[in-house]
Amino acid sequence: MKPDLHRGPHVVTIDFNGPSRSSYDGSNMFSTPVPATVAFRSAIPEDCADLALLADMATRRLTSFLWGQVASPGQSSFEVGRNIIRNDTSHYMHQKNWRVAVDRGVLIGALNGYVIPEPTGSPPASEVIKPLNALKDVAAGTWYIAVASIYPEHQGKGLGKSLLSEAENIARSAGKDRLTLMVGSFNARAYGLYAKSGFTEWERRPFHPFPGSDEPGEWILMVKDL
């Protein structure tokens, strides 16, 4: 069964380098000031290759796995992703739903989010993404952080906090009072940052491994009241 890419993986990790299983309390993200040269802007078509890579980093290879499921013979999964982000205006990952972080003109990270619509009885999904779609249904009506990612060479500078703050600002502008995201139980560092940022657990679902994935665990839906 080919995945419904409009439903997507919907899982996020941000601003970390090194093994994801190590303990982490989020303190570095809050004590390091963000460089004054960093600014946010809306994404443009020229950003789409970066956005495809950052999306796959955030979803820990799940996005490229799903793109590969619908790729033509010989086609790169990242070509599929770039095309979706650049051209598919109905997709949640379309460039219109991204904000990018730039430092002196260089793209260093990005944020993708949107308001999750009410469930509509979507087509059957693969076992890998069924749990994520179920959590998405729970979070319907919230402003959802689907992707937040920073290139490794720019990590450790407090940019993770900036991405979350940018998401909060957008959510409030959209008239939403709840912010949600998902994280794997195997990603203790990301979970620590979200908890430090005021997110709490809402629900969990089982994690179904896929080729190249993390170890088994659970998907965790987290929420923050604004």
C-alpha positions as CSV (number, residue, x, y, z in Angstrom):
1,M,0.0,0.0,0.0
2,K,1.4,3.4,-1.0
3,P,1.2,6.0,1.8
4,D,-1.2,8.9,1.8
5,L,1.5,11.7,1.7
6,H,-1.1,14.4,2.4
7,R,-1.5,12.9,5.9
8,G,2.2,12.7,6.3
9,P,4.5,11.5,9.2
10,H,3.8,14.5,11.5
11,V,6.7,14.1,13.9
12,V,9.3,16.6,14.8
13,T,12.7,16.9,16.4
14,I,14.9,20.0,16.7
15,D,18.3,21.5,17.2
16,F,20.3,18.5,18.3
17,N,23.5,16.8,17.4
18,G,24.9,13.4,18.3
19,P,23.0,10.4,19.6
20,S,19.3,11.0,20.4
21,R,19.2,8.6,23.3
22,S,21.3,10.5,25.7
23,S,19.8,12.4,28.6
24,Y,19.1,16.0,28.2
25,D,17.5,18.7,30.3
26,G,17.2,21.5,27.6
27,S,19.2,24.0,29.6
28,N,21.6,24.7,26.8
29,M,18.8,25.8,24.5
30,F,17.7,28.4,27.0
31,S,21.0,29.8,28.3
32,T,22.7,30.4,24.9
33,P,21.6,33.7,23.2
34,V,20.5,33.5,19.6
35,P,22.9,35.4,17.3
36,A,21.5,38.8,16.4
37,T,22.2,38.0,12.7
38,V,19.5,35.3,12.7
39,A,16.1,36.2,11.2
40,F,13.0,34.4,10.0
41,R,11.3,34.8,6.6
42,S,8.7,32.9,4.5
43,A,10.1,30.1,2.4
44,I,10.6,30.6,-1.4
45,P,11.0,28.1,-4.2
46,E,14.8,28.2,-4.1
47,D,14.6,26.9,-0.5
48,C,12.9,23.6,-1.4
49,A,15.9,21.3,-1.6
50,D,17.0,22.5,1.9
51,L,13.4,22.0,3.2
52,A,13.3,18.4,1.9
53,L,16.5,17.6,3.8
54,L,15.5,19.4,6.9
55,A,12.1,17.6,6.9
56,D,13.8,14.3,6.7
57,M,16.2,15.2,9.5
58,A,13.3,16.2,11.7
59,T,11.3,13.0,11.0
60,R,14.4,10.8,11.5
61,R,14.3,9.3,8.0
62,L,10.5,8.6,8.0
63,T,9.8,11.3,5.4
64,S,12.3,10.0,2.9
65,F,11.1,6.5,3.5
66,L,7.5,7.5,2.6
67,W,8.7,9.5,-0.4
68,G,10.6,6.5,-1.6
69,Q,7.3,4.5,-1.4
70,V,5.8,6.6,-4.2
71,A,9.0,7.3,-6.2
72,S,9.2,6.1,-9.8
73,P,11.9,3.5,-10.6
74,G,15.3,5.2,-10.4
75,Q,13.8,8.4,-8.9
76,S,15.4,9.8,-5.7
77,S,13.1,10.0,-2.7
78,F,14.4,13.5,-2.2
79,E,13.3,14.5,-5.7
80,V,9.8,13.4,-4.7
81,G,10.0,15.5,-1.6
82,R,11.3,18.5,-3.3
83,N,8.6,18.4,-5.9
84,I,5.9,18.1,-3.2
85,I,7.3,21.0,-1.2
86,R,7.7,23.2,-4.3
87,N,4.6,22.3,-6.3
88,D,1.8,20.6,-4.4
89,T,-0.2,23.5,-3.0
90,S,-2.7,21.2,-1.3
91,H,0.0,19.4,0.7
92,Y,0.8,20.4,4.3
93,M,4.5,20.5,3.4
94,H,4.1,23.0,0.6
95,Q,6.5,25.9,0.8
96,K,3.6,28.3,1.9
97,N,3.5,26.5,5.2
98,W,7.2,27.0,6.0
99,R,9.2,29.7,7.8
100,V,13.0,29.6,7.4
101,A,15.8,30.8,9.7
102,V,18.6,32.6,8.0
103,D,21.9,33.9,9.2
104,R,23.5,36.5,7.0
105,G,21.6,35.2,4.0
106,V,22.3,31.5,4.6
107,L,19.4,29.1,5.4
108,I,20.3,27.4,8.7
109,G,16.9,25.9,9.8
110,A,13.2,25.8,9.1
111,L,9.8,25.4,10.7
112,N,6.7,23.8,9.1
113,G,3.3,23.9,10.7
114,Y,-0.4,24.3,10.2
115,V,-3.8,24.0,11.8
116,I,-4.8,20.3,11.8
117,P,-8.3,19.9,10.2
118,E,-11.0,17.8,11.7
119,P,-10.9,14.1,10.7
120,T,-12.6,13.3,7.4
121,G,-12.2,9.6,7.0
122,S,-9.0,9.5,5.0
123,P,-8.0,6.5,2.9
124,P,-6.3,3.6,4.7
125,A,-2.7,4.3,5.7
126,S,0.3,2.1,6.0
127,E,1.1,0.5,9.4
128,V,4.0,2.9,9.8
129,I,1.9,6.1,9.8
130,K,-1.4,4.8,11.2
131,P,-0.4,5.7,14.8
132,L,0.7,9.2,13.7
133,N,-2.5,9.8,11.9
134,A,-4.5,8.6,15.0
135,L,-2.6,11.2,17.1
136,K,-3.2,13.8,14.5
137,D,-7.0,13.2,14.8
138,V,-6.7,13.7,18.6
139,A,-5.0,17.0,18.0
140,A,-7.5,18.3,15.4
141,G,-8.0,22.1,15.6
142,T,-4.6,22.8,17.1
143,W,-1.7,24.6,15.5
144,Y,0.7,21.7,14.8
145,I,4.5,21.8,14.5
146,A,5.1,19.2,11.8
147,V,8.8,20.0,11.3
148,A,11.3,22.1,13.1
149,S,15.0,21.4,12.2
150,I,18.4,23.1,12.2
151,Y,21.5,22.1,10.4
152,P,24.1,20.5,12.8
153,E,26.7,23.2,12.3
154,H,24.3,25.7,13.6
155,Q,23.0,23.7,16.6
156,G,23.8,24.6,20.2
157,K,23.1,28.3,19.7
158,G,19.6,28.5,21.2
159,L,17.9,28.3,17.8
160,G,15.6,25.5,19.0
161,K,13.9,27.9,21.4
162,S,13.6,30.4,18.6
163,L,11.8,27.9,16.4
164,L,9.3,27.1,19.1
165,S,8.8,30.8,19.8
166,E,8.1,31.5,16.1
167,A,5.6,28.6,16.1
168,E,3.8,30.2,19.1
169,N,3.6,33.5,17.4
170,I,2.1,32.0,14.3
171,A,-0.4,30.0,16.3
172,R,-1.6,33.0,18.2
173,S,-1.9,35.0,14.9
174,A,-4.1,32.2,13.6
175,G,-6.3,32.5,16.6
176,K,-5.3,29.2,18.2
177,D,-4.6,28.7,21.9
178,R,-3.0,25.3,21.7
179,L,0.2,24.2,20.1
180,T,1.0,20.6,19.5
181,L,3.9,18.4,18.2
182,M,5.0,14.8,18.2
183,V,8.2,13.1,19.3
184,G,9.5,9.6,19.6
185,S,10.0,8.1,23.0
186,F,13.5,7.2,21.8
187,N,14.4,10.8,21.3
188,A,15.0,11.8,24.9
189,R,16.9,15.0,24.1
190,A,14.0,16.5,22.0
191,Y,11.5,15.4,24.7
192,G,13.5,17.2,27.3
193,L,13.5,20.4,25.3
194,Y,9.7,20.3,24.8
195,A,9.0,19.6,28.4
196,K,11.3,22.5,29.4
197,S,9.4,24.7,26.9
198,G,6.1,24.0,28.6
199,F,4.8,21.1,26.5
200,T,3.1,18.2,28.3
201,E,2.1,14.7,27.2
202,W,-1.4,14.3,25.7
203,E,-1.4,10.7,24.3
204,R,0.9,8.0,23.0
205,R,0.7,5.4,20.2
206,P,3.0,2.5,19.3
207,F,5.9,3.1,17.0
208,H,6.2,0.8,14.0
209,P,9.8,0.4,12.8
210,F,10.7,0.9,9.1
211,P,14.0,0.3,7.2
212,G,16.6,2.6,8.8
213,S,14.4,3.7,11.6
214,D,15.1,4.2,15.3
215,E,14.6,1.5,17.8
216,P,11.0,0.5,18.8
217,G,9.2,2.7,21.2
218,E,6.2,5.0,21.2
219,W,5.0,8.2,19.4
220,I,4.2,10.9,21.9
221,L,1.7,13.7,21.2
222,M,2.6,16.8,23.3
223,V,0.6,20.0,23.8
224,K,1.1,23.5,25.1
225,D,-1.6,25.9,26.1
226,L,-0.9,29.4,24.8
